[in-house]
Amino acid sequence: MPCQETVPDHILMADAPARATVSSGGMRPAQRERMMPWVRNAVFVGCCLVVAGMVAGRLLRRAPFREPPPVTSPAQQVAGFQPVSERVDAAQAGEWNGAGVTPASRAPDLVLARRLSLALTGTIPSLEEIRAFEAVRPEDRVQWWLSHLFEDRRYSDYLAERLARISVGVENGPFIVYRRHRLVSWLSDELRKNRPYDRLVRDLITAEGIWTTKPQVNFVTVTIDQNNKEEGPDEQKLAARVSRAFLGVRIDCVQCHDDMFGDRWKQKDFHQLAAFFAGAEMSMTGVRDDAAKPYEFRYLRKPGKEIVPPRVPFHPELLPEEGPLRQRLAAWVTHPDNLPFARTLVNRVWALLYNRPLHQPIDDIPLDGPFPPALQILSEDLVRNGYDIRRLIRVIASTRGFQLDSRSEDPDHPVAVEQQKLWAAFPLTRLRPEQVAGAILQSASLRTLDGDSPAFTRVLRFFQENDFVKRFGDIGQDEFDGFGGTIPQRLVMMNGELVRERTKENVFANAATRIGVVAPDDDTAVETAYLATLTRRPTPVEQRHFAGRLREGLTLKRSGRMEDLYWTLLNSTEFSWNH
């Protein structure tokens, strides 16, 4: 934009009045010459300020809060998912009765909103979202909230990262021929469209082309040896990924020798699976298949290498007889009758929602059972409904078990370990590092930090979250293995830069200060702080205690005292646990 368009008319016409004053005995020509550079500089500075204001306005602009369609709209209706939830309820109730376990009470609605937000976006609800959530009829809130989250880019981005961790891990991989961020972005775009999961997996297994223009190819190129790219993709690594990530089978345990403990797997089972990737090699046009290239391997105690035929380790009748090897393998993996594929997805989505898998270990589900009743019911429904991930999430979130509280109403009889083991109470688990970081950042903003947030806010959040996770400790791809807190993690929370920056007195950047300035009284300030950090209202005891503490600090204004309250809530045990 030319600077002159933003300059007022009386400045643009400055030369004319100057000449008039000289002719009438006003400003001398020498004086006018000395003043002109100052005028030009002032005009230039003014133009720069206007342009900077326009740029800042665009960067800081935020779209208005978007609510999902009403629950009664066709977009909200998912035919037949409620009866499936009821079947799961009945199966779990049978287990509870058989074990003589009494289930916990239903959790408050705000607790359910927090659970779903942490599970599907890696953060907690904002105060803005809480107000919208509580305006919905109680009986519609869970499904309304899910619709809201599904329309949020945070959902697809977060789930894409979780899927990437199981399919390609967390390492940067071989330089030049691998672009992890391209794969994650592609997964996010496909999840945003709610593309069926079996199609995503088929694309990953059969991918060909350049890893930059065909992001799914990165599933293959990540296995290339950094120091020996000429060998091409590693068949054994690909076989291990397919078996663990998509079938929930640890067949790679027999990669070097037959199982010594009487398991069903033999060394040949693994390498016959790896043989499906023998033709995948690098070319001038990226990854391409060479149908004539065999897979050779020297088995333990054999004199030399031998050609290994491609065969699947179970359900061979589901393998197509013709076609390129990787396409045949992908068709077998995702075949509707190959239930290990469906069970693996159900187990991972369950782990995403509960922070604990239905079956442990998450990637070692027995082929022939026994299975938890819920696993079989949900897997069969998943296949019947075309591997719809969103529907699966809705089904699980509608079950009685998912909506149970994690605590007992009777302080004399707390929730027992057996209740959590049988899903008769929501299991208490530590938040993963990215969830802790997301919760800290969101609690510091009264508005929702999502895809509609200003560009500057999104960029700042990205770097702050990555730095926090690095310091806190990334769990890696084994996200649902049991892990305990550490002293360094507590120190990061108590003394780390992110918590300090997000709680210190700053009316422009931090919710703590804004609440202290805007809240009409101390009781409202305490309640708002609890909602923004813990997604609940304080108990009467907590309300009296903290409101009294705010009133006691007469030597410090309330906005400053709110910094201490916020720091206390963020460092509470409750904040860092899923409940």
C-alpha positions in Angstrom: 0.0 0.0 0.0 1.5 3.4 -1.0 2.1 5.6 2.0 0.3 8.6 0.5 -3.0 6.8 0.7 -2.9 6.9 4.5 -1.7 10.6 4.8 -4.3 13.2 5.7 -5.0 15.8 3.0 -3.7 18.8 5.0 -0.3 17.1 5.2 -0.2 16.3 1.5 -1.0 19.9 0.7 1.7 21.3 3.0 3.6 23.0 0.2 0.8 25.4 -0.8 0.3 27.1 2.5 4.0 27.3 3.0 4.4 29.4 -0.2 1.5 31.6 0.9 3.1 32.4 4.2 6.4 33.4 2.6 4.7 35.8 0.2 2.9 37.4 3.1 6.0 37.7 5.3 5.7 34.2 6.9 8.2 31.3 6.9 11.5 32.0 5.1 12.6 29.6 2.3 15.6 28.4 4.3 13.3 27.6 7.2 11.0 25.8 4.9 13.9 23.7 3.6 15.0 22.8 7.1 11.5 21.7 8.0 10.8 19.5 5.0 12.9 16.5 6.1 11.1 16.5 9.4 7.8 16.5 7.6 8.8 13.7 5.3 10.1 11.7 8.2 6.8 12.3 10.1 4.8 11.1 7.1 7.0 8.1 6.7 6.7 7.1 10.4 3.0 7.6 10.2 2.7 5.3 7.1 4.8 2.7 8.9 2.6 2.9 12.0 -0.6 2.5 9.9 0.8 -0.5 8.0 2.1 -2.1 11.2 -1.3 -1.6 12.8 -3.0 -3.3 9.8 -0.6 -6.2 10.0 -0.9 -6.5 13.7 -4.7 -6.4 13.4 -4.6 -9.3 10.9 -2.2 -11.3 13.0 -4.2 -10.7 16.2 -7.6 -11.1 14.6 -9.6 -14.0 15.9 -12.7 -15.5 14.4 -15.8 -15.6 16.6 -16.5 -18.7 18.7 -18.1 -21.3 16.4 -20.7 -23.5 18.0 -21.5 -26.9 16.4 -24.9 -27.6 14.9 -27.8 -28.3 17.4 -28.0 -31.9 18.6 -31.3 -32.4 16.8 -29.8 -31.5 13.4 -29.1 -34.3 10.9 -25.3 -33.6 11.1 -25.4 -34.7 14.8 -27.3 -37.9 14.2 -25.3 -41.1 14.1 -27.8 -43.9 13.5 -27.6 -46.8 15.8 -24.6 -46.0 18.0 -26.5 -45.8 21.2 -27.6 -49.5 21.2 -23.9 -50.5 20.8 -23.0 -48.4 23.8 -25.8 -50.2 25.8 -24.3 -53.6 24.7 -21.0 -52.5 26.1 -22.7 -51.3 29.3 -24.4 -54.7 29.7 -21.2 -56.6 29.2 -19.3 -54.5 31.7 -22.1 -54.6 34.2 -21.9 -58.4 34.0 -18.2 -58.3 34.9 -18.9 -55.9 37.8 -21.7 -58.2 39.2 -19.5 -61.3 38.8 -16.7 -59.7 40.7 -19.0 -58.1 43.3 -17.8 -54.6 42.4 -20.0 -51.5 42.7 -19.5 -48.9 40.0 -18.8 -45.3 40.9 -21.4 -42.6 40.4 -21.6 -40.6 37.1 -19.0 -37.9 36.8 -20.1 -34.2 36.6 -20.6 -32.9 33.0 -17.5 -30.6 33.3 -15.3 -33.5 34.2 -16.5 -35.3 31.0 -15.8 -32.2 28.9 -12.3 -32.1 30.4 -11.7 -35.8 29.7 -12.7 -35.5 26.1 -10.8 -32.3 25.5 -7.6 -33.8 26.9 -8.1 -37.0 24.9 -9.0 -35.5 21.6 -7.1 -32.1 21.6 -4.4 -32.6 24.2 -5.6 -29.6 26.2 -8.4 -28.5 28.6 -11.6 -26.5 27.8 -11.3 -22.8 27.8 -13.5 -20.6 29.9 -15.2 -19.5 26.7 -16.0 -23.1 25.8 -17.2 -23.9 29.3 -19.8 -21.1 29.1 -21.0 -22.5 25.7 -21.0 -26.1 27.0 -23.1 -25.2 30.1 -25.7 -23.5 27.9 -26.6 -26.8 26.3 -29.2 -29.1 27.7 -27.5 -31.6 30.1 -28.8 -34.6 28.2 -27.2 -33.3 25.0 -23.9 -32.1 26.3 -21.6 -35.1 25.6 -22.6 -35.4 22.0 -22.7 -31.7 21.5 -19.2 -31.4 22.9 -17.9 -34.2 20.6 -19.4 -32.4 17.6 -17.6 -29.2 18.7 -14.3 -31.0 19.1 -14.6 -32.9 15.7 -15.0 -29.5 13.9 -11.9 -28.2 15.6 -8.5 -28.5 13.8 -6.9 -29.3 17.1 -8.7 -32.7 17.0 -7.3 -33.8 13.7 -3.8 -32.4 14.4 -3.7 -34.1 17.8 -5.0 -37.5 16.6 -2.7 -37.3 13.6 0.4 -37.0 15.9 -0.8 -40.0 17.9 -1.2 -42.1 14.8 2.2 -41.0 13.5 3.8 -42.1 16.7 2.6 -45.7 16.2 3.3 -45.8 12.5 6.7 -44.0 12.1 7.8 -43.3 15.7 9.1 -40.0 17.0 12.6 -39.7 15.5 13.4 -37.4 12.6 14.5 -40.3 10.5 16.9 -40.3 7.5 17.8 -36.8 6.3 16.5 -35.7 2.9 14.3 -38.8 2.2 12.0 -38.4 5.2 9.6 -35.6 6.1 7.7 -36.5 9.3 5.8 -33.2 9.4 4.5 -33.9 5.9 3.1 -37.2 7.0 1.5 -35.7 10.1 -0.1 -32.9 8.1 -1.5 -35.4 5.6 -2.9 -37.6 8.4 -4.5 -34.5 9.9 -6.1 -33.5 6.6 -7.5 -37.0 6.1 -8.9 -37.2 9.7 -10.5 -33.8 9.3 -12.4 -35.3 6.4 -13.2 -38.3 8.6 -11.7 -40.6 6.0 -12.2 -44.3 7.0 -9.2 -45.7 8.9 -8.8 -48.8 6.7 -8.2 -46.5 3.7 -5.6 -44.5 5.5 -3.7 -47.7 6.4 -3.9 -49.0 2.8 -2.4 -45.8 1.6 0.5 -46.1 4.0 1.3 -49.7 3.2 1.1 -49.2 -0.6 2.6 -45.7 -0.9 4.7 -44.9 -3.9 6.3 -41.7 -5.2 8.2 -38.8 -3.7 8.0 -38.3 0.0 7.4 -34.6 -0.3 4.5 -34.7 -2.8 3.1 -38.0 -1.6 3.3 -37.7 2.2 2.2 -41.2 2.9 5.4 -42.5 1.3 7.2 -41.4 4.5 5.8 -44.5 6.2 8.2 -46.4 3.9 11.2 -44.0 3.7 11.5 -43.7 7.5 13.0 -47.2 7.5 15.9 -46.3 5.2 19.3 -46.5 6.8 20.7 -43.0 7.3 24.2 -44.2 6.4 23.3 -46.5 3.5 20.5 -45.1 1.5 21.3 -47.3 -1.5 19.9 -50.3 0.2 16.4 -48.7 0.2 13.6 -49.3 2.6 14.1 -51.9 5.3 11.7 -54.8 4.8 12.1 -56.0 8.4 11.4 -52.6 10.0 8.3 -52.3 7.8 7.0 -55.7 8.7 7.5 -54.9 12.4 5.6 -51.6 12.0 2.7 -53.3 10.2 2.4 -56.1 12.7 2.5 -53.9 15.8 0.8 -50.7 14.7 -2.0 -52.1 12.6 -2.5 -55.7 13.8 -1.5 -55.5 17.5 0.8 -58.5 17.2 4.5 -58.6 18.3 5.6 -60.9 15.6 8.9 -59.1 15.4 9.9 -60.9 18.6 10.8 -63.9 16.4 12.9 -61.9 14.0 16.2 -63.6 15.0 15.0 -67.0 16.2 12.0 -69.1 16.9 10.2 -68.3 20.2 11.7 -70.2 23.1 8.6 -70.1 25.3 6.2 -72.2 23.2 4.5 -69.3 21.4 2.8 -69.9 18.0 5.3 -67.7 16.1 8.3 -69.0 14.2 11.1 -67.0 12.6 9.8 -67.8 9.1 6.5 -66.1 10.0 8.1 -62.8 10.4 10.4 -62.9 7.4 7.6 -64.2 5.1 5.7 -61.1 6.2 8.7 -58.9 5.5 9.0 -60.4 2.0 5.9 -58.4 0.9 8.1 -55.3 1.0 11.0 -56.8 -1.0 10.2 -54.9 -4.2 10.0 -51.5 -2.5 13.1 -49.6 -3.6 14.3 -46.0 -4.3 14.4 -44.7 -7.8 14.6 -41.3 -9.6 10.9 -40.9 -9.1 10.8 -41.9 -5.4 9.7 -45.2 -4.0 8.7 -47.7 -6.6 8.1 -51.5 -6.6 10.3 -54.0 -8.5 8.1 -57.1 -8.8 11.2 -59.2 -9.8 13.2 -58.4 -6.7 13.1 -61.3 -4.2 13.5 -61.2 -0.5 16.5 -63.2 0.8 17.4 -64.1 4.3 19.6 -66.6 6.2 17.7 -68.3 8.9 19.3 -69.2 12.2 21.5 -72.3 11.9 21.1 -72.3 8.1 24.3 -72.3 5.9 23.3 -69.4 3.6 20.6 -67.1 2.4 17.5 -68.4 0.8 14.6 -66.8 -1.1 11.7 -66.3 1.3 8.2 -66.4 -0.2 5.7 -63.8 0.8 3.1 -65.3 3.1 0.9 -63.9 5.9 1.2 -65.4 9.4 -2.5 -66.0 9.9 -5.8 -66.0 8.0 -4.1 -66.8 4.7 -7.5 -67.3 3.1 -8.0 -63.5 3.3 -5.0 -62.7 1.2 -5.8 -61.8 -2.5 -4.1 -64.3 -4.9 -3.1 -61.7 -7.5 -1.7 -58.1 -7.6 1.4 -56.3 -6.5 2.7 -57.6 -3.2 2.1 -54.5 -1.1 -1.4 -54.1 -2.4 -2.2 -57.7 -1.6 -0.7 -57.2 1.9 -2.7 -54.0 2.5 -5.9 -55.7 1.4 -5.2 -58.6 3.8 -4.4 -56.3 6.8 -7.6 -54.2 6.3 -9.9 -57.1 5.3 -13.2 -56.9 7.3 -12.8 -60.5 8.5 -9.3 -59.7 9.8 -10.5 -58.7 13.2 -7.0 -58.1 14.7 -6.9 -54.9 12.6 -10.2 -53.6 14.1 -9.3 -54.7 17.6 -6.0 -52.8 17.4 -7.8 -49.6 16.5 -10.4 -50.0 19.2 -7.7 -50.6 21.8 -5.8 -47.5 20.7 -8.9 -45.3 20.6 -9.9 -46.6 24.0 -6.4 -45.8 25.3 -6.7 -42.3 23.8 -10.0 -41.7 25.7 -9.1 -43.3 29.0 -5.3 -42.7 28.9 -5.1 -46.5 29.4 -5.7 -49.2 26.9 -8.4 -51.8 27.2 -5.9 -54.5 26.7 -2.3 -54.3 27.8 0.3 -54.4 26.2 -1.4 -52.2 23.7 0.4 -53.8 20.7 0.2 -57.4 21.8 -3.3 -58.6 21.7 -3.7 -62.4 21.5 -5.2 -63.6 18.2 -7.5 -66.2 19.8 -8.5 -64.3 23.0 -9.7 -64.1 25.6 -10.8 -60.6 24.9 -12.5 -58.0 27.1 -16.2 -58.1 26.1 -16.1 -54.4 25.2 -13.2 -55.0 22.8 -15.1 -57.6 20.7 -18.3 -55.6 20.7 -16.7 -52.4 19.6 -14.5 -54.2 17.0 -17.4 -55.8 15.3 -19.4 -52.5 15.2 -16.3 -50.7 13.8 -16.1 -53.1 10.9 -19.9 -52.9 10.2 -19.7 -49.1 10.1 -16.7 -48.8 7.7 -13.9 -48.0 10.3 -15.4 -44.7 11.2 -13.2 -43.3 13.9 -15.6 -40.5 15.0 -18.4 -43.0 15.4 -16.2 -45.2 17.5 -15.3 -42.3 19.8 -19.0 -41.4 20.1 -19.9 -45.0 21.1 -17.2 -45.2 23.8 -17.9 -41.7 25.1 -21.6 -42.7 25.4 -21.0 -45.8 27.6 -21.7 -45.7 31.3 -18.2 -46.8 32.1 -16.6 -43.8 30.3 -18.9 -41.4 32.2 -18.2 -42.8 35.6 -16.4 -40.7 38.2 -12.9 -41.4 39.3 -13.6 -40.7 42.9 -16.1 -42.0 45.5 -18.8 -39.8 47.0 -18.1 -41.5 50.3 -14.7 -40.3 51.8 -14.6 -43.3 54.1 -14.7 -45.7 51.1 -12.4 -44.4 48.3 -12.4 -46.0 44.9 -10.6 -49.4 45.0 -8.0 -50.7 42.6 -10.4 -53.5 41.6 -12.9 -50.9 40.5 -10.4 -49.2 38.2 -9.1 -52.5 36.9 -12.6 -53.5 35.8 -13.5 -50.0 34.5 -16.1 -49.6 37.3 -14.5 -46.2 38.0 -12.6 -44.0 35.6 -8.9 -44.9 36.0 -6.7 -42.1 37.4 -3.6 -41.7 35.2 -0.9 -39.0 34.8 -1.3 -36.7 31.9 1.2 -37.1 29.1 3.7 -34.2 28.7 1.9 -32.6 25.7 -1.3 -32.7 27.6 0.3 -30.9 30.6 1.7 -28.3 28.3 -1.6 -27.8 26.4 -3.4 -27.4 29.7 -1.0 -24.8 31.0 -1.2 -22.7 27.9 -5.0 -22.9 27.6 -5.5 -22.1 31.3 -3.6 -18.8 30.8 -6.2 -17.7 28.2 -9.9 -17.0 28.7 -10.4 -17.4 25.0 -10.0 -20.7 23.1 -6.5 -21.4 21.7 -7.5 -23.2 18.5 -7.1 -23.0 14.8 -9.0 -19.7 14.7 -6.6 -18.1 17.2 -4.4 -15.2 15.9 -1.4 -16.4 13.9 1.0 -14.9 16.4 -0.7 -16.8 19.2 -0.5 -20.1 17.4 3.2 -19.7 16.6 4.0 -18.8 20.1 2.1 -21.7 21.5 3.9 -24.1 19.2 7.3 -23.1 20.4 6.3 -22.9 24.1 4.7 -26.3 24.0 7.7 -27.9 22.3 10.1 -26.4 24.7 8.1 -27.5 27.7 7.8 -31.1 26.4 11.5 -31.2 25.8 12.2 -30.2 29.4 9.4 -32.2 30.9 10.4 -35.4 29.0 8.7 -36.8 25.9 7.4 -40.4 26.5 8.0 -41.2 22.8 5.9 -43.7 20.9 5.2 -45.9 24.0 2.7 -43.4 25.2 0.4 -45.7 27.2 3.0 -47.7 29.1 2.8 -47.0 32.8 5.1 -44.2 33.9 5.6 -42.3 37.1 6.3 -38.7 37.8 9.9 -37.5 38.4 11.5 -34.9 40.6 12.7 -33.0 37.5 9.1 -32.9 36.2 7.9 -31.4 39.5 10.7 -28.8 39.3 9.7 -27.9 35.8 6.2 -27.2 37.0 7.2 -25.3 40.1 10.1 -23.3 38.7 9.9 -23.7 34.9 9.7 -20.9 32.5 6.3 -21.8 31.0 4.4 -21.8 34.3 6.2 -18.6 35.4 5.4 -16.8 32.1 1.8 -17.9 32.0 1.0 -16.9 35.6 3.0 -13.7 36.2 1.1 -10.4 36.3 0.4 -9.4 32.7 -3.0 -8.1 31.8 -2.4 -8.5 28.1 -1.1 -12.1 28.1 -2.4 -14.0 31.2 -5.8 -14.9 32.4 -4.7 -14.7 36.0 -4.2 -11.0 35.8 -7.3 -10.4 33.7 -9.5 -12.2 36.2 -8.0 -10.2 39.0 -8.7 -6.9 37.2 -12.2 -7.7 35.8 -13.8 -10.0 38.4 -16.4 -8.0 40.4 -15.5 -9.7 43.7 -13.1 -12.2 45.2 -15.5 -15.1 45.1 -16.0 -14.7 41.4 -12.3 -14.4 40.9 -11.7 -17.7 42.7 -14.5 -19.5 40.8 -13.2 -18.3 37.5 -9.7 -19.4 38.2 -10.9 -22.9 39.1 -12.9 -23.2 35.9 -10.0 -22.0 33.8 -7.5 -24.4 35.3 -9.3 -27.4 36.8 -12.5 -27.2 34.7 -14.6 -27.3 37.9 -15.9 -24.9 40.5 -14.3 -24.8 43.9 -15.8 -26.6 46.8 -17.3 -24.4 49.6 -14.1 -25.0 51.7 -11.8 -24.1 48.8 -14.0 -21.1 48.0 -13.8 -19.7 51.5 -10.1 -20.4 51.9 -8.9 -18.7 48.7 -11.4 -15.8 48.7 -10.2 -15.1 52.3 -6.6 -15.2 51.1 -7.3 -12.8 48.3 -8.9 -10.4 50.8 -6.0 -10.7 53.3 -3.3 -9.5 50.8 -4.0 -5.8 51.3 -0.4 -4.8 50.5 -0.7 -6.2 46.9 -3.5 -5.5 44.4 -5.7 -8.4 43.5 -4.3 -9.0 40.1 -1.0 -9.6 41.7 -2.5 -12.0 44.3 -4.1 -14.0 41.5 -0.7 -14.9 40.3 -0.1 -16.9 43.5 -3.5 -18.6 43.2 -3.0 -19.6 39.6 0.5 -21.0 40.4 -1.0 -23.0 43.2 -3.7 -24.5 41.0 -1.3 -25.4 38.2 1.0 -27.1 40.6 -1.8 -29.1 42.3 -1.9 -32.9 41.8 -5.3 -32.6 40.3 -4.1 -30.4 37.4 -1.6 -33.0 36.1 -3.9 -36.1 36.3 -6.6 -37.4 34.2 -9.7 -38.0 36.3 
